[in-house]
Amino acid sequence: MQKSSDRRSVAYLSLEAPREGVASYVHVTEIIAGLQRRGWTVDLYSFGYGWQRLSLPFRMIAHVGLQVRLIAKIFRYRYVYVRAHPLAYPAAMLAKWLGRVVVHEVNGTWDDIFIAHPIGRFLRSFIEYLQRAQFRAASGLIAVTPQLEDWLRRQTAPVTPPVAVISNGANVDLFSPDAATGQSLPARYAVFFGGLTLWHGVDTMLAALSSSDWPDDISLVVVGDGPEMGRLRAHAAADKRLVLLGRQPYREIGGIVARAMAGLVPIGDPNGRSLSSGLAPLKLFETLACGVPAIVSDLPFQSGLIRDNDIGLVVPVDDGPALARAVAQLVRDPDRVRRMGERARAFAVAEHSWDRRAEDTARFMKRISEPAAAGNNIDRRTVESFGHEWTTFKQSDDELSKREREIIFDKYFGIFPWPQLKPDSVGMDIGCGSGRFAVEVAPRVGHLHAVDVSADALSTARANLADYRNVSFHEASVAELPVPDGSLDFAYSLGVLHHVPDTQAAIRSVAKKMKPGAPFLVYLYYALDNRPAWYRLLWRASDPVRILISASPRFMRYAASQLIAVTVYWPLARMAALMEKLAILPKSMPLSFYRHSPFYVMRTDAYDRFCTPLEQRFSKVEIEAMLTAAGFGNVRFSDGEPYWCAVSTRNA
């Protein structure tokens, strides 16, 4: 039995039944086998009803049951790997809420759904929403072509998670020039294998076989089954060169392909589907692994792969006569076929074995599970949340008065050593957000660098600081602060560094940029270490609410946070104000910090608290230890709320 402590435990969810003889079966089984060879523990959650056609209601019930089974065991796994499907929404989103590393493998755009199931067009907006929400919430996405990577980035902007292009591959042991078959086959033939759907080029192949350019002594062997089989049977009855082998076991196909003089991949482009997503079909790599040249349609990725490596021919899309001429061209030049085949085999083994694809997958999954190691030390969903916060609550003069802003400023900067700064001091606001603190700091210093990783936040800050000529703006993470090392006279970061994956690394990054003796003011969420046990228990009860809200769609996050502001923040704050007047205010009264704050501040902070996906909390001792380890000394904490606000100076 797996344990949640197993750092390489994977639940693989495939709502598309992996039937032997179709691409999904190969991809699922080969990736799982490759991960298992590397010591990963993988459990497949999918269906076992084979080729049986089930009614839509039964499939929907089966989808729900499968996800309930996974969710019931979710704490066994560190990773949830999803073969992208709109109806995987419940399991994928809940897994993310519960802190699992969620990966979606994307083999096509959602247009594929509407091509295969035209009735789905009536629910297009809903289906797109389900899929886009899953992609945006994912820890990482795997695309099989560069074109799909571009499409994913467009669909998930501005919060695109890490994306890796990991193409399809071939089992180079099963698919090899030495693969054997017991099938009775023509002496010379081209081969097609795979699903017999219209967009896989059935029309094109039939037109090619009927063309006068198709060589008389070359047969066309077709392996597979699907909706177009009826038309193929009708054609085969009139043309004995068309040989239909039907569905064959996966392990048998390599021997059939290896004896062919060419493999056909004449995929079409219905509704621009293939042009937008690119093509990396399994049959292409399996053909090449057999040492057989491929003839492919001129569509992105597959055509470039063939041309760049000179391992086959490229023909126009949906052009049967051109396909016939390409077959004839290879028939006339057997030496060229042999050389192409040798290059094809070497290319497949070196670049596109399933074992290599599994290694790429394992490496990507480990990378995204350690986001701080990626170099930028940011959580993209948190960045998106703050971008929305600061474009919604802009903290402008129309929304927050100068007096109210000064009160907030003094609560944080009360311990800052202003007399230590010279008039020409250069400093940095790290995570400037709306610029509400920078508005007060800029008039007191020579130059201020306002840094934020969110472009949306920076646009608000620019508007709020439009009157200040001594402020420059930088879109950058704390790991990539855009100033020379040892150049800052001061810095501050308020309410930011507990929202990055590695707070210690962030503090070290700040320290590198500061001059010896320069003061650094930091505010980090406290671990409630100065509160009684009942207070800490109350916070623990509220945190799952934050996790749930922060993983919701944007409009739901906003609505939920504002409801909390109205029903929780405002009543408790006003009660605290009244109790203060009566001199009976308890020291640990929840939300008493807001008793003198305007409702706008409560609304803002409710959004900040409950809509942020990544939140960490630190005790006073931990904060001092992190500052000391980063090279700061003379650490001093404020006596009052907000906790904990600390100032320290950079050691020499």
C-alpha positions in Angstrom: 0.0 0.0 0.0 1.3 3.4 -0.9 1.9 6.1 1.6 1.6 9.8 1.2 5.3 10.1 2.2 6.3 8.3 -1.0 7.7 11.2 -3.0 7.3 9.3 -6.3 3.7 7.9 -5.9 1.4 8.7 -8.9 -2.3 8.3 -9.5 -2.7 8.2 -13.3 -6.2 9.2 -14.3 -7.4 8.4 -17.8 -11.2 9.0 -18.5 -10.6 7.9 -22.0 -10.5 4.1 -21.9 -7.1 2.9 -23.0 -8.2 0.2 -25.5 -5.4 -1.8 -27.1 -5.1 -0.8 -30.7 -5.5 3.0 -30.2 -3.0 5.7 -29.3 -4.2 6.3 -25.8 -3.5 2.6 -24.8 0.1 2.9 -26.0 0.8 6.3 -24.4 -0.7 5.3 -21.1 0.9 1.9 -20.8 4.3 3.0 -22.0 4.7 6.1 -19.8 3.5 4.1 -16.7 6.0 1.3 -17.5 8.8 3.8 -18.0 8.1 5.5 -14.7 7.9 2.2 -12.9 11.3 1.2 -14.3 12.7 4.3 -12.6 11.3 3.4 -9.2 8.0 5.3 -9.4 4.9 3.7 -8.0 2.0 4.3 -10.4 -1.7 3.3 -10.1 -3.9 3.6 -13.2 -7.4 4.8 -12.7 -9.3 4.0 -15.9 -11.9 1.7 -17.3 -11.8 -1.9 -18.2 -14.7 -2.2 -20.6 -12.5 -2.6 -23.6 -14.2 -2.1 -27.0 -17.7 -2.3 -25.7 -19.7 0.8 -26.7 -21.5 2.2 -23.7 -24.3 4.6 -23.5 -23.6 8.3 -22.6 -25.4 8.0 -19.2 -23.4 4.9 -18.3 -20.2 6.6 -19.2 -21.0 9.6 -17.1 -21.8 7.4 -14.1 -18.5 5.5 -14.7 -16.6 8.8 -14.9 -18.0 9.9 -11.5 -17.3 6.5 -9.9 -13.8 6.4 -11.1 -13.0 9.8 -9.7 -14.7 9.1 -6.4 -12.4 6.0 -6.1 -9.3 8.1 -6.8 -10.4 10.9 -4.4 -11.0 8.3 -1.6 -7.3 7.3 -1.9 -5.8 10.7 -2.8 -3.6 10.9 0.3 -1.6 7.9 -1.0 -0.2 10.0 -3.8 2.2 12.8 -4.2 1.3 13.3 -7.9 -1.9 13.1 -9.9 -1.3 12.7 -13.6 -4.3 13.4 -15.8 -4.7 12.5 -19.4 -6.5 15.8 -20.2 -10.3 15.5 -20.2 -12.9 18.2 -19.4 -14.8 15.8 -17.1 -11.7 15.2 -14.9 -12.5 18.6 -13.3 -13.6 17.2 -9.9 -10.6 15.0 -9.2 -8.1 17.4 -10.8 -9.2 20.4 -8.8 -9.7 18.6 -5.5 -6.2 17.1 -5.9 -4.8 20.5 -6.3 -6.7 21.9 -3.3 -5.3 19.1 -1.2 -1.7 19.9 -2.2 -1.0 17.2 -4.7 1.2 17.9 -7.7 -1.2 17.8 -10.6 0.0 17.3 -14.2 -2.2 17.3 -17.3 -1.0 15.6 -20.5 -2.4 17.4 -23.5 -2.6 15.6 -26.8 -4.9 18.0 -28.7 -7.0 21.1 -28.4 -10.6 21.0 -27.2 -11.7 21.3 -30.8 -11.0 17.6 -31.0 -14.0 16.9 -28.8 -16.4 18.8 -31.1 -15.0 17.0 -34.2 -15.5 13.6 -32.6 -18.8 14.5 -30.9 -20.5 17.3 -32.8 -23.4 17.4 -30.3 -20.9 18.7 -27.8 -20.8 22.1 -29.6 -24.0 23.0 -27.7 -22.0 22.9 -24.5 -18.8 24.4 -25.9 -18.5 27.3 -23.5 -19.0 25.0 -20.5 -16.6 22.4 -21.8 -13.9 25.0 -22.5 -14.4 26.5 -19.0 -13.9 23.0 -17.4 -10.7 22.4 -19.3 -9.2 25.8 -19.1 -9.8 25.9 -15.3 -8.0 22.6 -14.9 -5.1 23.8 -17.0 -4.7 27.1 -15.1 -4.8 25.3 -11.7 -2.3 22.6 -12.8 1.2 22.3 -11.3 2.4 21.6 -14.8 1.3 20.8 -18.4 2.8 18.4 -20.9 2.1 19.2 -24.6 3.1 16.7 -27.3 4.0 19.4 -29.9 5.4 23.0 -29.8 2.1 24.2 -31.4 0.1 22.7 -28.5 2.4 24.5 -26.1 1.7 27.8 -27.8 -2.0 27.0 -27.7 -1.9 26.2 -24.0 -0.1 29.4 -23.2 -2.7 31.4 -25.0 -5.6 29.6 -23.3 -4.1 29.9 -19.8 -2.6 33.4 -19.9 -1.8 35.3 -17.7 -1.3 32.4 -15.2 0.2 29.7 -17.4 1.8 27.0 -15.2 5.1 25.4 -16.4 4.8 23.7 -19.8 7.0 21.0 -21.2 6.9 19.7 -24.7 7.3 15.9 -24.4 6.4 14.3 -27.7 5.1 10.8 -28.4 7.5 8.0 -28.9 7.9 4.3 -29.9 8.7 1.1 -28.2 11.9 0.5 -30.1 12.0 -3.2 -29.0 8.5 -4.0 -30.4 8.9 -1.8 -33.4 12.2 -2.6 -35.0 13.5 -3.8 -38.4 13.8 -7.3 -37.0 10.2 -7.5 -35.7 8.4 -10.6 -37.0 4.8 -11.4 -37.9 2.8 -14.4 -38.7 0.4 -12.5 -41.0 0.2 -13.5 -44.6 1.1 -10.3 -46.4 1.6 -9.0 -50.0 5.1 -9.1 -51.4 5.3 -5.3 -51.6 3.1 -2.8 -49.8 2.7 0.5 -48.0 1.1 0.3 -44.6 -1.3 2.4 -42.6 -2.2 1.5 -39.0 -4.3 3.2 -36.4 -7.9 4.5 -35.9 -10.0 4.5 -39.1 -11.5 7.9 -38.8 -12.1 10.4 -41.6 -9.5 12.9 -40.4 -6.8 10.2 -40.3 -6.8 10.4 -44.1 -9.0 7.5 -45.2 -10.4 9.6 -48.1 -6.8 10.5 -49.1 -5.6 6.9 -49.1 -8.6 5.7 -51.2 -8.0 8.5 -53.7 -4.3 7.6 -53.9 -5.0 4.0 -54.4 -7.5 4.9 -57.2 -5.0 7.2 -58.9 -3.1 6.1 -62.0 0.1 7.2 -60.3 -0.2 4.4 -57.7 2.2 1.6 -58.7 0.2 -1.5 -59.8 2.4 -4.0 -57.9 2.2 -2.1 -54.6 -0.6 -3.1 -52.1 -2.0 -0.9 -49.3 -2.2 -2.8 -46.0 -4.5 -1.2 -43.4 -4.3 -2.3 -39.8 -7.0 -1.0 -37.5 -10.7 -0.4 -37.1 -13.1 2.5 -36.8 -16.0 4.4 -38.4 -14.5 4.3 -41.9 -14.1 0.6 -42.0 -17.3 0.1 -44.0 -16.1 2.3 -46.8 -12.8 0.5 -46.8 -14.4 -2.9 -47.1 -16.5 -1.7 -50.0 -13.3 -0.5 -51.8 -11.4 -3.6 -51.0 -14.1 -5.7 -52.6 -13.3 -4.0 -55.9 -9.6 -3.5 -55.5 -7.5 -6.5 -54.3 -4.5 -4.3 -53.7 -6.3 -3.0 -50.5 -5.7 -5.5 -47.7 -7.6 -5.0 -44.5 -6.2 -6.8 -41.4 -8.6 -5.2 -38.9 -7.6 -4.6 -35.3 -4.4 -6.4 -34.3 -2.7 -6.8 -30.9 -0.2 -4.1 -30.1 2.7 -6.5 -30.0 1.9 -7.8 -33.5 1.9 -4.5 -35.4 5.7 -3.9 -35.5 6.3 -7.0 -37.6 3.7 -5.9 -40.2 5.2 -2.4 -40.4 8.8 -3.6 -40.6 8.1 -5.4 -43.9 6.5 -2.4 -45.6 8.4 -0.2 -48.1 6.7 3.0 -46.6 4.4 3.9 -43.8 1.5 6.3 -44.5 0.5 9.2 -42.2 -1.9 11.2 -44.4 -3.7 13.0 -41.5 -6.1 15.7 -42.6 -7.0 19.1 -41.1 -10.7 19.3 -40.3 -11.7 22.8 -39.2 -8.0 23.8 -38.9 -7.5 21.3 -36.1 -4.1 19.8 -37.1 -2.7 23.1 -38.3 -3.3 24.8 -34.9 -2.1 21.9 -32.7 0.6 20.3 -34.7 1.0 16.6 -35.1 3.1 14.0 -33.4 1.2 10.8 -34.1 2.3 7.5 -32.6 2.2 5.7 -35.9 4.9 8.1 -37.2 7.5 7.2 -34.6 6.6 3.5 -34.6 7.1 3.5 -38.4 10.5 5.2 -38.1 11.5 2.8 -35.3 10.9 -0.1 -37.8 13.4 1.4 -40.2 10.7 2.4 -42.7 10.4 5.8 -44.3 7.2 7.7 -43.6 5.0 9.7 -46.0 3.2 12.4 -44.1 0.9 15.2 -44.8 2.3 18.7 -44.7 1.3 19.7 -41.2 3.3 21.3 -38.4 5.8 19.2 -36.4 5.5 16.0 -38.3 6.5 17.5 -41.7 9.4 19.4 -40.1 10.6 16.2 -38.4 10.6 14.3 -41.7 12.2 17.1 -43.8 14.9 18.0 -41.2 16.1 14.4 -40.9 15.5 13.2 -44.5 13.6 10.1 -43.3 10.5 10.2 -45.6 8.5 12.4 -47.9 6.0 15.2 -47.3 2.8 15.6 -49.4 0.1 18.3 -49.4 -2.9 17.8 -47.1 -5.8 15.8 -48.5 -4.1 15.2 -51.8 -4.6 11.6 -52.9 -2.7 11.8 -56.2 0.3 13.4 -54.5 0.3 10.6 -52.0 0.3 8.1 -54.9 3.2 9.9 -56.6 5.2 9.8 -53.3 4.7 6.0 -53.0 5.8 5.6 -56.7 8.9 7.8 -56.1 10.1 5.5 -53.3 9.4 2.4 -55.3 11.7 3.7 -58.1 14.6 4.3 -55.7 15.1 1.3 -53.3 18.6 2.6 -52.3 17.1 5.8 -51.1 14.4 3.9 -49.2 17.2 1.8 -47.5 19.2 5.0 -46.5 16.1 6.7 -45.2 15.1 3.6 -43.2 18.5 3.5 -41.6 18.4 7.1 -40.6 14.8 6.7 -39.4 15.7 3.8 -37.1 18.7 5.7 -35.6 16.6 8.8 -35.1 13.8 7.0 -33.3 16.1 5.1 -31.0 18.1 8.2 -30.1 15.3 10.8 -29.8 11.9 9.1 -29.6 12.0 5.9 -27.6 9.2 5.6 -24.9 12.0 5.1 -22.4 13.3 8.5 -23.2 9.8 10.0 -23.0 9.3 8.5 -19.6 12.6 10.0 -18.4 11.6 13.4 -19.7 8.2 13.0 -17.9 9.9 12.0 -14.6 12.3 14.9 -14.8 9.5 17.4 -15.4 7.4 16.1 -12.6 10.2 16.3 -10.1 11.0 19.9 -11.3 7.5 21.2 -10.8 7.2 19.6 -7.4 10.1 21.8 -6.3 9.1 25.2 -7.7 11.8 27.2 -5.9 14.4 25.1 -7.6 13.2 26.4 -11.0 15.0 29.7 -10.4 12.3 32.3 -10.2 10.8 31.4 -6.8 7.2 32.3 -7.6 3.9 30.6 -7.4 2.0 31.5 -10.6 -1.5 31.2 -9.2 -0.6 33.4 -6.3 0.8 36.0 -8.8 -2.5 35.9 -10.7 -4.4 36.4 -7.5 -2.5 39.4 -6.5 -2.7 40.9 -10.0 -6.5 40.6 -9.7 -6.4 42.0 -6.1 -4.5 45.2 -7.1 -6.5 45.9 -10.2 -9.7 45.5 -8.1 -8.6 47.3 -5.0 -6.3 50.0 -6.4 -5.8 51.9 -3.2 -6.1 55.1 -5.2 -7.0 58.5 -3.7 -10.6 58.0 -4.6 -10.7 54.7 -2.7 -8.4 55.3 0.3 -7.9 58.8 1.8 -4.4 60.2 2.5 -5.1 60.0 6.2 -6.1 56.4 6.1 -3.1 55.5 4.0 -0.8 57.3 6.5 -2.3 55.3 9.4 -1.6 52.0 7.6 1.9 53.2 6.6 2.8 54.1 10.2 1.7 50.6 11.5 4.3 49.0 9.3 7.1 51.6 9.2 6.9 52.6 12.8 10.2 50.8 13.5 12.0 51.9 10.3 15.2 54.0 11.0 14.4 57.0 8.8 17.2 59.1 10.3 19.7 56.6 9.0 18.8 57.4 5.3 20.4 60.2 3.3 18.2 62.4 1.0 19.7 60.6 -2.1 19.2 57.1 -0.8 18.3 54.4 -3.3 15.9 51.7 -2.2 13.6 49.0 -3.3 9.9 48.1 -2.7 9.9 44.3 -3.2 6.4 43.3 -4.1 5.0 46.8 -4.5 1.5 45.7 -5.4 -0.7 48.8 -5.8 2.2 51.1 -4.7 0.3 52.1 -1.5 3.6 52.1 0.6 5.7 53.5 -2.2 3.5 56.6 -2.4 4.6 57.4 1.2 8.3 56.4 0.7 9.0 58.1 -2.6 8.9 61.7 -1.3 11.5 60.8 1.5 14.3 59.2 -0.7 16.4 59.9 -3.8 15.2 57.0 -5.9 12.8 54.0 -5.4 12.7 50.8 -7.4 9.2 49.4 -7.4 9.3 45.7 -8.2 6.5 43.2 -8.7 6.2 40.0 -10.6 2.6 40.8 -11.6 2.2 43.1 -14.7 -1.3 43.9 -13.6 -0.1 45.1 -10.1 2.6 47.2 -11.7 0.0 48.9 -14.0 -1.9 50.0 -10.9 1.3 51.1 -9.1 2.3 53.2 -12.1 -1.1 55.0 -12.0 -0.9 55.6 -8.3 2.7 56.9 -8.5 2.3 58.9 -11.7 3.3 62.1 -10.0 6.7 60.8 -8.8 9.6 61.0 -11.1 12.1 59.2 -8.8 10.3 55.8 -9.1 11.2 53.2 -11.6 9.1 50.1 -12.2 10.4 46.5 -12.8 8.4 43.3 -13.6 10.6 40.8 -11.8 10.6 38.1 -9.2 12.5 38.3 -5.9 15.0 35.8 -7.3 15.8 38.2 -10.1 15.9 41.7 -8.6 17.1 44.0 -11.4 19.8 46.0 -9.6 23.5 45.3 -9.1 24.6 43.4 -6.0 25.5 45.7 -3.0 23.7 48.7 -4.5 20.7 49.4 -2.3 20.7 51.8 0.7 17.5 50.3 2.0 14.7 47.9 1.1 11.4 46.7 2.4 9.0 43.9 1.6 5.6 43.9 3.3 3.2 41.0 3.1 5.0 39.4 0.2 7.7 36.9 1.1 5.4 34.5 2.9 3.7 34.1 -0.5 6.8 32.7 -2.3 7.8 29.0 -2.3 11.1 29.6 -0.5 11.1 32.5 1.9 14.6 31.9 3.1 16.0 32.0 -0.5 14.0 35.2 -1.1 15.6 36.9 1.9 19.0 35.8 0.8 18.3 37.3 -2.6 17.4 40.7 -1.0 20.5 40.6 1.2 22.8 40.3 -1.9 21.5 43.6 -3.3 22.0 45.7 -0.1 25.0 47.7 1.0 26.6 46.9 4.4 24.6 48.6 7.1 21.5 49.1 5.0 18.2 48.6 6.8 15.7 46.0 5.6 12.1 46.1 6.7 10.0 42.9 6.3 6.5 41.8 7.3 5.8 38.1 7.3 2.6 36.4 8.5 3.0 35.2 12.0 2.5 31.7 13.2 0.1 32.9 15.9 3.0 32.2 18.3 1.8 34.9 20.7 -1.8 33.8 20.7 -3.6 31.3 22.9 -4.4 27.7 21.8 -8.1 28.5 21.1 -7.0 31.3 18.7 -4.7 29.0 16.8 -7.4 26.4 16.6 -9.8 29.0 15.1 -7.2 29.8 12.4 -6.7 26.1 11.6 -10.4 25.8 11.1 -10.5 28.8 8.7 -7.5 27.7 6.6 -9.3 25.0 4.6 -11.8 27.7 3.6 -8.9 29.7 2.2 -7.6 26.7 0.3 -11.1 26.1 -1.2 -11.8 29.7 -2.1 -8.3 30.3 -3.6 -8.7 27.4 -6.0 -12.0 28.7 -7.3 -12.7 30.7 -10.4 -11.9 34.4 -10.2 -15.5 35.6 -9.8 -16.2 33.1 -7.1 -13.1 34.1 -5.2 -14.1 37.7 -5.3 -17.7 37.0 -4.2 -16.7 34.7 -1.4 -14.1 37.1 0.0 -16.5 40.0 0.0 -19.2 37.9 1.7 -16.6 37.1 4.4 -15.8 40.8 4.7 -19.5 41.7 5.3 -20.4 38.8 7.6 -17.2 38.2 9.5 -14.7 41.1 9.3 -17.1 44.0 9.7 -19.2 42.7 12.6 -16.1 41.5 14.6 -14.2 44.8 13.9 -17.2 46.9 15.0 -17.8 44.8 18.0 -14.1 45.2 19.0 -14.4 49.0 18.6 -17.5 49.0 20.9 -15.7 46.8 23.4 -12.7 49.2 23.4 -15.0 52.1 24.2 -16.4 50.1 27.1 -12.8 49.2 28.2 -13.6 45.4 28.0 -11.7 44.6 24.8 -9.9 41.2 25.2 -6.3 41.1 24.1 -6.9 38.3 21.6 -10.2 39.4 20.2 -10.2 38.1 16.5 -10.0 40.9 13.9 -9.7 43.6 16.5 -6.9 45.0 14.4 -9.5 46.4 12.0 -11.6 48.2 14.7 -10.5 51.6 13.4 -10.2 50.6 9.7 -12.6 51.6 6.9 -14.6 48.8 5.4 -12.6 49.2 2.1 -9.5 48.0 4.0 -11.5 45.0 5.4 -12.7 44.1 1.9 -9.1 44.3 0.6 -7.6 42.2 3.3 -10.4 39.6 3.2 -9.5 39.1 -0.5 -5.8 39.1 0.4 -6.3 36.5 3.1 -8.8 34.1 1.5 -7.9 34.3 -2.2 -4.2 33.6 -2.0 -3.2 30.0 -2.9 0.2 30.0 -1.3 0.6 31.2 2.2 3.3 30.4 4.8 3.5 31.5 8.5 6.6 32.0 10.6 7.2 32.5 14.3 9.3 35.3 15.7 12.2 33.0 16.3 12.0 31.6 12.7 12.0 35.1 11.2 15.0 36.2 13.2 16.8 33.0 12.2 16.1 33.5 8.5 17.3 37.1 8.6 20.5 36.1 10.5 21.2 33.2 8.1 20.9 35.6 5.1 23.5 38.0 6.6 21.4 40.5 8.5 21.9 41.6 12.1 20.4 43.9 14.8 17.0 42.3 14.3 14.2 44.3 16.0 10.5 43.5 16.0 7.5 45.9 16.4 5.6 45.6 19.6 2.2 45.8 18.2 0.2 44.5 15.2 0.6 43.6 12.4 2.7 40.6 13.5 5.5 40.1 12.6 7.1 43.3 11.4 10.9 43.3 11.7 13.8 45.6 10.8 17.4 44.5 10.5 20.6 45.8 9.0 22.9 44.1 6.4 26.1 42.9 8.0 29.4 44.1 6.6 
